[in-house]
Amino acid sequence: MINTETSRTIVGIIGNVISFALYISPIPTFIKIHKARAVESFKPDPYVTAVLSCAMWCFYGMPFVHPDSLLVITINGFGFIIEIIYITIFFFYSPWSKRRKIIIALVIETIFFVLVVVLSLKLFHTTKDRSTIVGVLSIILNILMYASPLTVMGRVIRTKSVKYMPFFISLAYFCNGVIWVIYAILKFDVFILVPNSCGAVLGLMQLILYASYYKSIQWDPTLRELQLGNT
């Protein structure tokens, strides 16, 4: 019979695979941006938020903060790298007004992350205390990452169009939230449970919106292929 620790490892590996799918799901969007040589109405918010969230979870998973969290480090390390790539592409094809906002956001995030690392290592001397403070901050950032598509969801409701809310990103958000909720429950970890519960709910809301408004618009053939990921 499989014990809890083995089950948690298996679920964590599945979670890494699904999270990998979540991180690569915007690729069709960035192919469209590259072909159009413009970001159009796409927003950088999810990618800018995700960079800091991934960095914080990597720090949370370090042995001197929260032992036995290697699977948290591996997927968030990958996520950090690919989000930087997305932001670089977005920055390259953006007008200066959007570039300035991206630069300001990244500078603020860098300062915040450095302060968290330095203060948590200097002021807290046990892994329990460090994991608590870093975990709480990671929860907040993870919720912000999951909530960042809310601006897009608002546009979907106003325009009754899912043109700028790609289906596979919404699906990946939902599946990612569900699998990491299971992972957190197997060896109760409230810091992983809370934000991913929110992620699962928000992902489900996006899928419901997608189902509600998908048939109400006329798709441009090229956009439809990109939306469905057939590139």
N, C-alpha and C positions, 0 to 999 in steps of 0.2 A: 504493500500500500504506500502511495506517495505521501510523504510528510509535508507539513506546511511550508518548510523552507524550500524544498524541491519545487513544490507547486508555485511558490512565489518567484523562484528563479525562472521557471518556464513562462509564467505570465509576464515577467519582466522582459524576457527575450521577445515574446510576442509584442509587448508594448514598444520595444525598441523598433521592431519592424514597422508597426503601425505609425509610430512617431516619425520614422524615416519617410513613410509615405506622406505624412502631413507636411514635412519640411520640403519635399520635392513637388508637392501638389501645385504650387504657384508657377511651376516651369512653363506651362502653356500661356499663362498671363504674360510672363516676361518674353516669351517668343513673340507674342503679339506686340508688346512694347518695342522690341527690337525691330520688327518688320515695319511698324509705323514710325519708328524713330521718334516716338513721343509717348509720354506717360498717360496722355489723354485725361480721363477722369478717375484713373486708379489712384489710390491713396497709399503713402508709404507707412502710415501709422502701424499696421500689424507687424511689419518687418523691423521697424525701429524699436517697437516695444519688445519684440521677440528676442532681439540681440541682448538686451539687459536681462530679460527673464532667463535665457539660456546660460548667461554668465553666472547669474546668481545660483542657479541649480547646480552648475558645475562646482561652484564653491561649496554649496551645501553638501554635495556628495563626497567631498574630500575626507580622508580618514581622520584628520584632526578636527573635523566639524561634525560629520555624521558617518561613523564607520559602517562598513558593509553596504555601501551604496554605489558600487561600481557601475551598475546598469544605468543609474541616473546620470553619471558622468559621461558615459560613452555616447548616449543619444543626444544629450544637451551640448556636448562638445561638437558633434557633427552639426547640430542645429545652429550653433553659434557661427560656425564657418560658412554655412550656406546662406544664413541670413545676411552676413556681411557681403556676400556675393550679390544677393538680391538688391541690397541697398546701394551697392556700387553701380549696378546697372540702372537702377531707378534714378540715382544722382546724375549719371551721365546723360540721360535723356530728359531731365527735368529743366524747366526754366529757372533762372536765378532765384526767384522768390521761394520756390520749393527747396532748392538747394540750401538756401540760408536756413530754413527751418530744420532741415535734416542735420546740418552741421551743429546748430545750437542744441538740438535734442541729443546728439551723440556726445557732445562735450559735457552736457549736464549728466548724462548717464555714466560716463567715464569717471567723473568726479565722485558721483554717488557710490559707484561700485568700489572705488579705491578707499573711500571713507569707511564703507561697510567692512571691507577686508581688514584694514588696519585696526579699526576700533574693536571689532569682534575678537581679533587675536590678542590685542593688548589688554582689553578690559575683562574678557571672559576666559577662564582658564580650564574649563572642562568641556568635553564634547557635548554634554547635555545642555549646558548654558549656550554654547555657540550654536548648536543645531536649533535651539528654540528661537533665538533672535534672528538667525539667518533664515530659518524656516518660515517665520511670520512674514518677513520681508519678501521672501520668495512667493508665498501665497498671494500677497497683494499684487506683485508683478505678474504672476501667472494669470490671475483673474483679469488684470488689465489687458494681457495679451489675448485672452479668450474674448474679452469684451470689445476689443478694438474693431471687430467687424460690425459692431452695433451701428456705426455711422453708415455703413453700406446697407445694413438691414433697413435703416430709416429711409434711405433713398429708394430701396425696393418698394417699400410701402407707398411712398409718395408718387413714384413714377409707374408703379405696377409693372416693373421690368427687372429681370434678374441678369441683365446684360453684364453688370460689373460685380456680380457675386458668383464666381465660378463654382460649379456643383461639387467637384472633387475636393476642393478646399473645405467646403461645408461638411461633406461626408467624412473627411479625414479628421476634422475637429471633433465630430461626434464619436467616432470609433476610438480615437486617441483618449478622449475623456473617459469612456466606459472601461477600457482595458486598464488604465492606470488607477481607476477607482477600485477595481478588483485587486490589483497589486497592493494597494494601500490597505485594503480590508484584511488580506491574508496575514499580514503582520502589522497590526494597526499603526498607521502613520498619518496623523491628522494633517500634517503639512502637505502631503501628496493627495490625500482624500478630498480636502475642501476645494482647492482650485480646479481639480479635474472633474469633480461633481458639477461645478459651475460650467466647465467646458462642455461636458456632455449635454447639459440642458440647453446651452446656447447653440451648440451644434445641431441639436434636434430642432430648435426654433428656426434655424437657417434652412434646414431641410424642408420643414413645413412651408416656409415662405417660398422656397424654390418650387415645391409641388403646386402651390397655389397660383403662382404667377408665370410659370414656365410657358404654358400654352396660350397665354394672353398676348404674346408679342410675336412679331414677324422677325425671324432671324436672318441676318446676312449669312450666306453659306460659309464664308471664311470664319466669321465670329463663332458660328455654331460649332464648327470643327474644333476651334480652340477651346470653347467652353466645355466640350465633351472630352477634351484631351486627345483627340485624334490628330496629332501633328506628325 
